[in-house]
């Protein structure tokens, strides 16, 4: 990320908790499961399972208790006597707070495997992953630029929801011919031109189904690409270059900054909205549901995740230079902390096709390092 106010990865780790089993028309989370219909918004979860209290919140409570007890002790002194009185300290009844974990750089353990993957396939692979509690990190070309393509939809919807109460999801926005004509993939908005859609439906269409017209509607409401970029800069992301709507935002050229970002910036940005405090908790729950309900990521990070991991993310395909990306939150089974991971790929040949298996194999290498700790 370029110099500027740092974009801090949230240490809170809300995770979809236990809930009712999904019915035939809803899929609250995919654990390498089947995806909802690509054309029916009723299939996209609005309210996935409730979010669990973060480990950071529990740790913060313990710190507060300790500080309170220390403050009380400081206020209950005795009058000074004629000289120092040496007494044995009373046994402490304050709860102990474990020290913050020291982040571990897992990159050396996966560097050779990722380099071998690049050599075998000819694709450049960029990775940034971080455990949101321990800070354990994997970096491989984490600060190199790649075309972001449709991964930007997750950030745009996060910005659209930022700081608003749950009623924002019921806001209606008009869908115009300008939003949809020539936008490319528009499985939902193509049939809604001339009508309006709620922000809840636009988010489900853009993030879960990757509808290009839905992103254009949201970008127009935000004030255009420059307005989106300004908010990202305010959040600390001075790296991601937003200067076009769909489909032009896919037209990146390797070596040029326009319409590109880095694995680190995209992963950090997703973490801010999916795990941080920028969204109202009830709104964040819906946002996470769009990610876990994604219909476009079954063959990418989700396919490479260890058995039993829950993955919610946003993919992107630029249609040039073999560009294929996925930015996701991956929750391990049980009480493990979520890992935020971005895998971005491209190829030196402008006509190369995107390859899901390269993304999936990179994800398997990276998430395997976390599972094997």
Secondary structure, DSSP 8 states (H G I E B T S, - for coil): --SSS----------B-------TT--S--SS-----TT-GGGS-SS-S-B---HHHHHHHHHHHHHHHHHHHHH------SS----------S----------B-HHHHHHHHHHHHHHH-EEEEEEEEETTT--EEEESTTSEEE-GGGHHHHHHHHHHTT--GGGGG-EEE--HHHHTT-S--TTGGG-TTSEEEHHHHHIIIIIS--HHHHHHHHHHHTSHHHHHHHHHHTT--S------TTGGG---TT--TTEEEHHHHHHHHHHHHTSSSS-HHHHHHHHHHHHT-SS-TTTHHHHS-TT-EEEEEEEE-SSTT-EEEEEEEE-STT---EEEEEEEEESSTT----HHHHHHHHHHHHHHHHT-
